[in-house]
Amino acid sequence: MSDVYAEPATAGEPTDPATLARYTTLRLGGPAGRLEIAEDAAQIVRKVQEAEAREQAVLVLAGGSNVVIGDQGFPGAVVLVRSRGFQAVAEEGDTVTVRVEAGEPWDDFVAATVERGWSGLECLSGIPGSAGATPIQNVGAYGQEVAETIVAVEAYDRTERRVARIAAADCGFVYRGSIFKYSDRWVVLSVDFRLTRSPRSGPVRYAELARALGVEVGDRVPLAEARATVRKLRAGKGMVLDAADPDTWSVGSFFTNPVLPGEVFEQVRERAAEVGEPPHWPGADGTVKVSAAWLIDKAGFGKGYAGPEGVAISSKHTLALTNHSGSASTAALVALAREIRDGVQSRFGVTLHPEPVLVNCTI
Ligand SMILES: Cc1cc2nc3c(=O)[nH]c(=O)nc-3n(C[C@H](O)[C@H](O)[C@H](O)COP(=O)(O)OP(=O)(O)OC[C@H]3O[C@@H](n4cnc5c(N)ncnc54)[C@H](O)[C@@H]3O)c2cc1C
């Protein structure tokens, strides 16, 4: 069984609209009005169109690893994306363009690219969810993000009622965002990645990863070594799904790292002076990205900090809010998120924003 989906639904398996919790990694979410599995691109389009014809709202759900669904659930139609497969569609020089179906489990796909000696996704190993969801928030980790390798996204355009091919330049990729995030317009059907035929990784950009690999930042390492090391680092932080480990019953990072204008960062720095220097990364445009985990920790919410009903900050990573008891409600998780956001705001004057998509709930 793949460790990617909260509850892998396969062909012929009955779906359970009574609770969406079994389809989310947080194990949270009330009932669906209707729940259907789509096993290929044509079915995805048809199920969405049929829901529209019934005048039902549509929620496209894949791995459920980046959504927080309210206790009231979703009264419309939930379409579970379970299309599978990938193939090389073009080769040019030392590059290969690979088309992957939206429902392909992301980490299985990354493993396959590493096995074939296709370089470009290895540092994104171990991230839960589907390939089709990666453009939604421009998935990134350990110095790589999908915006660097995506060349096009094929999506059903619900406004124009046709399938469109959207070039990467038109996807609006930014840090943890794109035109697809918080938009009901697009349903991703497949994604084209341009990868490099090479047994070695791209230059390692992330200092922690370089240290773990025993190389310098900028060095290249064998693909399989990069993948194994990233997975090991992630597992140590509860960032690889593990059914036996409640620290992973999360959406990964709950808040994005705030990106602040330079002068605002200086104010934060002053307010933080007595507790230390906030880890930060200057951007090319004068903005500064600040570590949300550090701000949360220094505002008094350390690892393991508990909220109502057994929701808690992961004992392995300050940014992950977990349904640790396995029996909490979305209301409890959202209450903890609010407490943390307000605590950071009053301590440092910075407003944290949630990274996952909130469905019928708000913080
Ligand atoms: C333990 C853990 C670690 C994580 N680590 C990282 C990380 O390192 N980096 C990172 O960027 N993210 C990380 N995440 C977040 C998450 O795994 C990614 O955002 C992932 O891409 C979500 O995929 P999914 O299939 O689960 O999407 P879902 O949760 O099913 O959906 C997320 C959003 O995308 C929409 N969506 C999904 N599929 C489609 C589609 N085909 N067409 C249109 N809309 C769609 C949904 O409607 C929803 O709005 C982590 C999550 C967990 C639980």
The ligand as an ORCA input file, in Angstrom:
! r2SCAN-3c Opt
* xyz 0 1
  C       3.873     15.276      6.225
  C       3.717     16.319      5.136
  C       4.829     16.951      4.590
  C       4.693     17.902      3.561
  N       5.811     18.498      3.066
  C       5.701     19.416      2.071
  C       6.858     20.038      1.530
  O       7.992     19.745      1.897
  N       6.700     20.972      0.555
  C       5.458     21.306      0.086
  O       5.381     22.176     -0.807
  N       4.342     20.724      0.572
  C       4.425     19.790      1.541
  N       3.305     19.205      2.060
  C       1.976     19.599      1.568
  C       1.400     18.662      0.493
  O       1.950     17.379      0.562
  C       1.602     19.185     -0.926
  O       1.049     20.472     -1.049
  C       0.961     18.266     -1.967
  O       1.292     18.702     -3.264
  C      -0.561     18.204     -1.865
  O      -1.003     17.174     -2.723
  P      -2.380     16.443     -2.505
  O      -2.588     15.552     -3.668
  O      -2.426     15.816     -1.168
  O      -3.399     17.671     -2.570
  P      -4.799     17.795     -1.797
  O      -4.550     18.000     -0.355
  O      -5.721     16.706     -2.186
  O      -5.306     19.166     -2.415
  C      -4.672     20.379     -2.081
  C      -5.313     21.521     -2.871
  O      -5.060     21.310     -4.254
  C      -6.276     21.125     -4.974
  N      -6.037     20.057     -5.944
  C      -5.520     18.826     -5.720
  N      -5.409     18.148     -6.887
  C      -5.876     18.977     -7.846
  C      -6.048     18.873     -9.260
  N      -5.702     17.766     -9.929
  N      -6.576     19.944     -9.927
  C      -6.934     21.069     -9.266
  N      -6.803     21.225     -7.949
  C      -6.283     20.193     -7.240
  C      -7.324     20.756     -3.929
  O      -8.616     21.153     -4.359
  C      -6.840     21.570     -2.750
  O      -7.243     22.903     -2.890
  C       3.410     18.242      3.085
  C       2.272     17.604      3.646
  C       2.423     16.653      4.646
  C       1.206     15.968      5.224
*
